[in-house]
Every structure is written in C-alpha cells, then in structure tokens.
Amino acid sequence: MSTDKVNINAKTIMHYAIMIAIMGIFYVIPGFGGGIVTPYGMKIVGVFIALVYGWTFIGMLVPSLIGVFGIALAGVDTTQQVFMNTFYNANILMMIIGSLGFASLAQTNASDWVFGKILSTNFAKKSGILTVFCIFAIILILGALGMGILIQFVLFPIMNDFLKKCGYEKGEKFSNMFLLGFLMSSVISIGIFPFYSWGLMICGSLMSISGYAIPLGTYMLLSILIYVIFLVTYPLLMKVMGCDFSKLQNVNVLEVFNVDANTKLNTAQKLSLGGLLLFLALVMIGSFVQVPIVQSIYGKIGVLGLMLVYWIAMVIIKIDGKPLLNMRQASADMSWDLCILMAVALVLSSALTSAESGMGTWLAMMISPIVMGVGQVAFIAILAIILIVLTNLANNIAVVFILINIVGALYTNGLPINMLATSLVLAIGSCAVAYFTPASSLPGAILHGAEMTETKGLYVINWIVAVYEFVLLMVVLIPVVLLGIGM
C-alpha cells in the first residue's frame, strides 16, 4: 500500500478560488460607460484583475495557465488558439533563444570574470553608489543603441545571479530597487533619437497629427539632461529608501567570483565574450548603417537571426572536447515560468486595450475634459500623471497611442500646448515606470518574474518610483515650458 501523502494547502486553494471568482463576477457585468466598455471588455478586465491577484499571492506559472482559459472564455478565441498566440510573438521567441544561447556567458564564467573585475576596482570598494551608477550608465547607453532585447533577456538574468553572489536576498529592498533601476536604464533611453525607434514613433506621430515641427536637436539635449539626472539621483533614491550598498563594497571577489587582479580570460571566456561583442557590433551596423546591401541582409536575418548564429557557434565550438554551451544545463536553468507569464501578459494586454473592449475609447473620453482649459505647465503635469498611472496599469504602447491622438486633436483645435515638452513626457514617461503589473509592459513582466524580486514589495516601490519619475520629468520640463523653449 502506498504511504505517499497528498498535501493540500487550504490557503492556496482559497487564493485560487478568489482568483476564479473575480473572473466569474466580471463575466456577468454587462459593461459600463453607456455601453462604451463592452461586456467583452469587462471580461478581459476581470481576467486582468484575477491574474494580478494570482501573480501576487500564488506565483507565476499556474495563475498564468489559468489565465489562458480565462482569456479564451472571455471570447478572445479558442483555448488552443490563445495558447498558440502566447508564443506567436517575436519578443517571446527572442527571450527563449537569447536565454538559451547566451547562457554560455554564465557557463564559461565569463560574466563572473567581468563582475569580479568591476568589483575589484578602487571606486567599487569605496562606493557602492558609484558602482550602481556605472552599471546603470553602461546599460543606459546600450539601451540607447537599441540593445534592449539583449539587456532584458540576457544581461538581466545574469544580474539576478550577480546579486545572489554578492549576498543579497530575494525580495530584499536593494534587489527590488536595483533590478527596477536596471530595467529603467535599459528602456528610458530608447526615445533619445527622434528619428529612430521609440523616439521616432512618438515625435513622428505628434508631428504628423499636429503639423508642429519638433526641434530635434533640442529634444535630444533635453533627453540627455533627463538621463544624467536619473543616473545621479536614482542610486541616491535607493540610499534614501534604505538599500544596503555595503555588500557590493565588501564582497570577497576571489571567493565569490574566483577572480583576482592577475586573473586573465581563458579561451572559452574569450570566445563567449568575443561572440557577444561581435553580436553587438553587427546589431549596431544593421540598425544604423544605411547601406542598401547591409539593410537587405540585416532585414532578412535580424536580431533573432544573429542570436541563432551565436547559439549555433557556442554549441559547435568545443574546448577540450566540451562545447561552450551545454544545452541540457541551459534548458534546466531557463526560467520557463517567467516565459509563460510574459507570453500570457502580452496577449492579455493586447486584448485589454483592443477596439473590441472599448477601454481605449472610454479612457480618451475621460482624459480629454481633464486636460482642456488648463495652463501649459498644468497641462504637462496632468499629462505626466495620467501617463504614469495608466502605463503602470495597462499596456504602455496602447496608452501612448491614445494620448498622442488626444494631444494632437487638442493642439489642432487651438489649445496652447508646448509640443516639445509633451513629446518628451510621452517618449520618456511611457517607458520609465510601466512596471506595476506584469501586463503593463514587457519589462514589467520580466521584473515581476525575476528570481530576486518579490511582487508584494514591488507594488510599494513602483509607486514611490512613479512619484520619483514625475519629479524627474518636471524638474526639466517645467522650466522648458516657462521659458517657452520649442514654442
């Protein structure tokens, strides 16, 4: 007779019941706002709230899988199609390929060598704040150069391991705030170029709708000023919040990372790091070199293709009969529950802000009266508050599109708006703190699913950082409005 016991946790069962009950309640609500938000929209809202509850009190994997059924029953599609759609996304594919392929950096201990060298420097021993500043500065520059995918899917998991080796605990205040700041650094700078990527989308859309020509040079200078202030003040905010920097300063580099002043890169480490640098160089060439043949080749291969090339090389190349990348180990170390969470969150956020849900139309109707008839300074402040709050609760891209159209319509109808300041609010504010829930943004899902973060602690920290972001933007943009720069 088997003596195995089945353990049933009554508290966990209760959380599952509450999660499913939330969905059920919203499934029978007929809509609101005079029919603007549809019954379908209410069902999607119910799934969203239920998943946030489940992610908070249960975990990542099972609530996300239940969410697949919730999304299907809400009317998005069949369960099979919804689950297929969760992985029919380039970002999810790049996360899987990048996480597996670039695992060679950890397996060859190349990442440990880099961290050991950084923490062995005199400035790292003297100031943990300065160390954080330097790390964020490097990530911010890489983000500006279009390396967000690499940072989020490759370097971010490595940073979790870095914190663990330095002695930090999961959910510790330093862990939560450092990883949040790390991701902010990776995305806050993607709007720096008004002629490329996110900056082009914001500025191009505003100029197209309003007819106003944003001064591009001034836009870039003000963006850089905001970034510099962020790099200086965010580590100080961490200090004020009670984060412990001493572990960075006092870590035994030789014991933890097996690196001392005379340690050199071995062959395996040179190849894995060299491959990474070559990958970065090829992405930059493909992104910025406007030569027809280069654009033709890069257009067919792309970032994902280059990741595959790196992956193949790491498996093929062997040192002493061992490949640089052990796929069994990489697969075992892969955070599959985070992958599922991200995939479901992306499908959910798209459904939440779709035309069929009516949420976008309702938000536009609610926002327009709030910003009409106020002064230019008040307009910028209100717009920033609305943007920060909504991007923390819903898909940041959808929210930005709604606000761009509202701003464009108000400007063309004669409302005096400083469009330069507005473009900076939308470009920077929409990226910096869209992390309150996993459905807010791709980085938001990554942050909540990180090995060293704790969702409950993130909720408090996110709103504190949201206030910090508002102040950061206003310190630069209120003088811009008052001085009439860009008018």
C-alpha positions in Angstrom: 0.0 0.0 0.0 1.4 3.4 -0.9 2.2 5.7 2.0 2.5 8.8 -0.2 0.6 11.8 1.1 -1.1 14.5 -0.9 -0.5 17.9 0.6 -3.4 20.3 0.1 -2.7 23.9 1.2 -6.0 25.4 2.2 -4.7 28.9 1.9 -3.5 28.3 -1.7 -6.8 26.7 -2.6 -8.6 29.8 -1.2 -6.4 32.1 -3.4 -7.3 30.0 -6.5 -11.0 30.2 -5.6 -10.8 34.0 -5.2 -9.0 34.3 -8.5 -11.6 32.3 -10.4 -14.4 34.2 -8.5 -13.1 37.5 -9.7 -13.2 36.3 -13.3 -16.8 35.0 -12.8 -18.0 38.2 -11.3 -16.7 40.3 -14.3 -18.1 37.8 -16.8 -21.6 38.7 -15.9 -21.2 42.5 -15.7 -22.8 43.9 -18.9 -20.3 46.8 -19.4 -20.3 50.4 -18.4 -19.8 54.0 -19.6 -23.1 53.9 -21.6 -22.0 50.8 -23.4 -18.6 52.2 -24.4 -16.8 49.5 -22.5 -18.4 46.3 -23.8 -19.2 43.1 -22.0 -16.2 41.6 -23.7 -14.1 44.4 -22.3 -15.4 43.7 -18.8 -14.5 40.1 -19.0 -11.0 41.0 -20.1 -10.7 43.4 -17.1 -11.8 40.6 -14.9 -9.1 38.3 -16.2 -6.6 41.1 -15.7 -7.5 41.7 -12.1 -7.7 38.0 -11.3 -4.2 37.4 -12.8 -2.7 40.3 -10.8 -4.2 38.7 -7.7 -2.9 35.3 -8.6 0.6 36.6 -9.5 0.7 38.4 -6.2 -0.5 35.7 -3.8 0.2 32.4 -5.7 3.0 32.6 -8.2 3.8 32.9 -11.9 3.1 29.6 -13.6 -0.3 28.2 -12.6 -2.2 31.6 -12.5 -0.8 32.3 -16.0 -2.0 29.0 -17.3 -5.4 29.6 -15.7 -5.4 33.0 -17.4 -5.2 31.2 -20.8 -8.6 29.6 -20.1 -9.9 33.0 -18.7 -8.9 34.8 -21.9 -10.5 32.1 -24.1 -13.7 32.1 -22.1 -13.8 35.9 -22.3 -14.3 35.5 -26.1 -10.8 36.2 -27.5 -10.5 32.8 -29.2 -10.4 29.1 -28.5 -8.1 27.9 -25.7 -5.9 26.2 -28.3 -5.5 29.4 -30.3 -5.0 31.6 -27.3 -2.2 29.4 -26.1 -0.7 29.4 -29.6 -0.9 33.2 -29.7 1.0 33.4 -26.4 4.1 32.1 -28.2 3.4 33.7 -31.6 5.4 36.7 -30.5 8.9 37.8 -31.6 9.8 39.0 -28.1 8.9 35.7 -26.5 10.9 33.8 -29.2 13.9 36.1 -28.6 13.7 35.6 -24.9 13.8 31.8 -25.3 16.6 31.9 -27.9 18.6 34.6 -26.1 18.3 33.0 -22.7 19.4 29.6 -24.0 22.1 30.8 -26.4 23.7 33.4 -24.2 23.8 31.0 -21.2 27.3 30.3 -22.4 28.4 33.6 -20.7 27.5 32.1 -17.3 28.6 28.5 -18.2 32.1 29.7 -19.1 32.1 32.0 -16.1 32.8 35.0 -18.4 30.1 37.0 -16.7 31.7 36.2 -13.3 35.1 37.5 -14.7 33.5 40.8 -15.7 31.7 41.3 -12.4 34.9 40.3 -10.5 36.9 42.9 -12.3 34.3 45.6 -11.8 34.0 44.9 -8.0 37.8 44.8 -7.7 38.3 48.4 -8.8 39.1 51.1 -6.2 35.9 53.0 -6.9 33.8 49.9 -6.3 35.5 49.3 -3.0 35.0 52.9 -1.9 31.4 53.5 -3.1 28.6 51.1 -3.8 26.5 54.0 -5.1 29.2 54.8 -7.7 29.2 51.1 -8.7 25.5 51.2 -9.3 25.8 54.5 -11.2 28.4 53.0 -13.5 26.4 49.8 -14.2 23.2 51.8 -15.0 25.2 54.2 -17.2 26.5 51.3 -19.3 23.0 49.8 -19.6 21.5 53.2 -20.5 24.0 53.6 -23.3 23.4 50.1 -24.6 19.6 50.8 -24.4 20.0 54.0 -26.5 21.9 51.9 -29.1 19.0 49.5 -29.5 20.2 46.7 -27.3 17.1 46.4 -25.1 16.4 42.8 -26.1 19.9 41.7 -25.2 19.8 43.6 -21.9 16.4 42.3 -20.8 16.8 38.7 -22.0 20.5 38.1 -21.5 22.1 40.5 -19.0 19.1 40.8 -16.7 19.1 37.1 -15.7 22.9 37.4 -15.1 22.3 40.4 -12.9 20.0 38.3 -10.7 22.8 35.8 -10.2 25.2 38.7 -9.6 23.0 40.0 -6.7 22.7 36.5 -5.2 26.5 36.0 -5.3 27.0 39.4 -3.6 24.9 38.2 -0.7 21.6 39.8 -1.4 18.3 38.0 -0.7 15.2 37.6 -2.9 12.8 40.4 -2.3 15.3 42.5 -0.4 14.8 46.2 -0.9 18.2 46.5 -2.7 17.3 43.6 -5.0 13.9 45.1 -5.9 15.1 48.6 -6.5 18.4 47.7 -8.2 16.6 45.4 -10.7 13.9 48.0 -11.3 16.5 50.7 -11.9 18.4 48.3 -14.2 15.4 47.8 -16.4 14.6 51.5 -16.3 18.1 52.2 -17.5 17.6 49.8 -20.4 14.3 51.4 -21.7 14.3 55.0 -20.5 16.8 55.9 -23.3 15.1 54.2 -26.2 13.4 57.5 -27.0 16.6 59.6 -27.3 16.7 59.7 -31.1 13.6 61.4 -32.6 14.5 59.9 -35.9 14.8 56.3 -34.7 12.8 53.6 -32.8 10.5 54.8 -30.0 11.6 58.4 -30.3 10.6 58.4 -34.0 7.2 56.8 -33.2 6.4 59.5 -30.6 7.8 62.5 -32.4 6.7 61.3 -35.9 3.2 60.7 -34.7 2.9 64.0 -33.0 4.3 65.9 -35.9 2.1 64.1 -38.4 -1.1 64.7 -36.4 -0.4 68.3 -35.2 1.7 69.7 -38.1 4.2 71.0 -35.5 7.9 70.5 -36.3 9.7 69.4 -33.1 13.2 70.8 -32.8 15.1 67.5 -32.9 18.5 68.8 -31.6 16.8 70.4 -28.6 14.8 67.3 -28.0 18.0 65.2 -27.8 19.8 67.6 -25.5 16.9 67.7 -23.1 16.6 63.9 -23.2 20.3 63.5 -22.3 19.8 66.0 -19.4 17.0 63.9 -18.0 19.1 60.7 -18.3 22.0 62.3 -16.5 19.8 63.5 -13.7 18.3 59.9 -13.5 21.8 58.3 -13.3 22.8 60.6 -10.5 19.6 60.6 -8.4 18.3 57.1 -8.7 21.2 55.5 -6.7 20.7 58.3 -4.1 16.9 57.4 -4.0 17.9 53.8 -3.3 20.1 55.0 -0.4 17.3 57.2 1.0 14.9 54.2 0.7 17.3 52.2 3.0 19.0 50.0 0.4 22.2 48.4 1.7 25.2 49.1 -0.6 27.8 47.6 1.7 27.5 44.1 0.3 28.7 45.5 -3.1 31.7 47.1 -1.4 32.6 44.2 0.9 32.1 41.2 -1.3 35.1 38.8 -1.4 35.7 38.8 -5.1 38.2 36.0 -5.1 36.0 33.7 -3.1 32.7 34.6 -4.8 33.8 35.1 -8.4 37.1 33.3 -8.4 38.8 36.5 -9.8 41.8 38.4 -8.6 43.9 41.2 -10.0 46.0 38.7 -12.1 43.2 36.5 -13.4 43.1 36.5 -17.2 40.3 35.4 -19.5 40.7 31.8 -20.6 40.0 30.7 -24.2 36.4 29.7 -23.5 35.7 33.1 -21.9 37.4 35.0 -24.7 35.2 33.2 -27.3 31.9 33.7 -25.4 32.6 37.4 -24.7 34.1 37.9 -28.1 31.0 36.4 -29.7 28.8 38.8 -27.6 30.8 41.8 -28.7 30.6 40.7 -32.3 26.8 40.3 -31.9 26.5 43.8 -30.5 28.6 45.2 -33.4 26.5 43.5 -36.0 23.2 44.7 -34.5 24.6 48.3 -34.4 25.8 48.1 -38.0 22.4 46.7 -39.1 20.5 49.3 -37.2 22.4 52.4 -38.1 24.4 51.8 -41.4 22.0 52.9 -44.2 23.8 51.0 -47.0 21.4 49.1 -49.2 23.2 45.7 -49.2 23.7 45.9 -45.4 20.0 46.7 -44.9 18.9 43.9 -47.2 21.0 41.3 -45.4 20.1 42.6 -41.9 16.4 42.8 -42.9 16.4 39.1 -43.7 18.5 38.0 -40.7 17.6 40.5 -37.9 18.3 40.4 -34.2 16.7 37.0 -33.7 18.8 35.5 -36.6 22.0 36.9 -35.1 21.0 35.3 -31.8 20.6 32.0 -33.5 24.1 32.4 -35.1 25.6 33.0 -31.7 23.7 30.0 -30.3 24.9 27.7 -33.0 28.5 28.9 -32.6 28.5 28.3 -28.9 27.3 24.7 -29.4 29.7 23.9 -32.2 32.9 25.3 -30.7 34.5 23.0 -28.2 37.3 23.5 -25.8 39.0 20.3 -24.5 36.1 18.3 -26.0 33.4 20.3 -24.3 31.1 22.8 -26.1 31.0 26.4 -24.8 27.3 25.9 -24.3 25.8 22.9 -22.6 22.2 22.8 -23.8 20.9 20.4 -21.1 22.2 22.8 -18.4 20.9 25.8 -20.2 17.4 24.3 -20.6 17.4 23.4 -16.9 18.4 26.9 -15.9 15.8 28.5 -18.2 13.0 30.4 -16.3 10.1 28.7 -18.1 7.5 30.0 -15.6 8.6 33.6 -16.4 8.4 32.8 -20.1 4.8 31.6 -19.7 3.9 34.7 -17.6 5.3 37.1 -20.2 3.6 35.3 -23.0 0.2 35.4 -21.3 0.6 39.0 -20.1 1.3 40.2 -23.7 -1.8 38.5 -25.0 -3.9 39.9 -22.2 -2.6 43.5 -22.5 -3.4 43.4 -26.3 -6.9 42.2 -25.6 -7.4 44.8 -22.8 -6.7 47.8 -25.0 -8.2 46.4 -28.2 -11.0 48.3 -30.0 -13.5 45.5 -29.2 -13.0 46.0 -25.4 -13.9 49.7 -25.6 -11.4 50.6 -22.9 -9.4 52.9 -25.2 -12.4 54.9 -26.3 -13.6 55.2 -22.7 -10.1 56.4 -21.5 -10.0 59.0 -24.2 -13.4 60.4 -23.2 -12.3 60.5 -19.6 -9.0 62.2 -20.2 -9.9 64.9 -22.7 -12.0 67.1 -20.3 -9.3 66.8 -17.6 -6.6 68.5 -19.8 -8.7 71.0 -21.6 -8.7 74.7 -20.4 -5.6 74.5 -18.2 -2.3 76.3 -18.4 0.7 74.9 -20.2 2.5 73.9 -17.0 -0.6 72.3 -15.6 -1.2 70.5 -18.9 2.3 69.0 -18.8 2.0 68.0 -15.2 -1.5 66.4 -15.6 -0.4 64.6 -18.8 2.6 63.2 -17.0 0.4 62.0 -14.1 -2.1 60.4 -16.4 0.6 58.7 -18.4 2.5 57.3 -15.4 -0.7 56.0 -13.7 -2.1 54.4 -16.9 1.1 52.8 -18.1 1.5 51.2 -14.8 -1.9 49.6 -15.1 -2.3 48.9 -18.8 -0.2 48.3 -21.9 2.1 51.3 -22.2 2.1 51.3 -26.0 -1.7 51.4 -26.2 -1.9 54.2 -23.6 0.7 56.3 -25.5 -1.3 56.0 -28.8 -4.4 57.1 -27.0 -2.6 60.1 -25.5 -0.9 61.1 -28.8 -4.2 61.3 -30.5 -5.8 63.3 -27.7 -2.9 65.8 -27.6 -2.9 66.1 -31.4 -6.6 66.8 -31.5 -6.4 69.4 -28.7 -3.4 71.2 -30.4 -5.0 71.4 -33.8 -8.1 72.8 -32.2 -6.2 75.7 -30.7 -5.2 74.6 -27.2 -1.8 76.2 -26.4 0.5 73.2 -25.8 4.3 73.0 -25.6 4.7 70.2 -28.0 8.5 69.8 -27.3 7.8 69.1 -23.6 4.8 67.0 -24.5 6.9 64.8 -26.8 9.5 64.3 -24.0 6.8 63.4 -21.5 5.3 60.8 -23.8 8.7 59.3 -25.0 10.4 59.1 -21.6 7.5 58.8 -19.2 5.9 55.9 -21.1 9.0 53.8 -20.7 10.4 54.6 -17.3 7.9 53.1 -14.8 5.5 50.8 -16.7 6.2 48.0 -14.2 3.3 47.9 -11.7 1.9 44.7 -13.1 3.3 42.1 -15.5 0.7 43.2 -18.1 2.0 46.8 -18.1 4.9 46.2 -20.4 7.4 43.5 -21.4 10.0 44.8 -18.9 7.2 44.8 -16.3 6.6 41.1 -16.8 10.4 40.4 -16.7 10.7 42.3 -13.4 7.8 40.6 -11.7 9.1 37.2 -12.8 12.7 37.8 -11.8 14.5 35.3 -9.5 15.5 38.0 -7.0 12.3 40.2 -6.8 9.2 39.8 -4.8 5.9 41.0 -6.3 4.4 42.4 -3.0 7.5 44.6 -2.4 7.5 45.8 -6.0 4.0 47.2 -5.6 5.1 49.7 -3.0 8.4 50.5 -4.6 6.8 51.0 -8.0 4.6 53.8 -6.8 7.4 55.5 -5.0 9.5 55.3 -8.1 6.5 56.6 -10.1 6.5 59.8 -8.0 10.2 60.0 -8.5 9.7 59.8 -12.3 7.1 62.5 -12.2 9.5 64.8 -10.3 12.4 63.9 -12.6 10.4 65.0 -15.7 9.0 68.1 -14.1 12.4 69.4 -12.9 13.5 69.6 -16.5 10.2 70.2 -18.4 8.6 72.9 -16.3 11.5 75.3 -17.0 11.2 74.3 -20.7 7.5 75.4 -20.7 8.1 78.5 -18.6 10.9 79.7 -20.9 9.0 78.9 -24.0 11.6 76.6 -25.4 10.4 74.8 -28.5 7.3 77.0 -29.0 
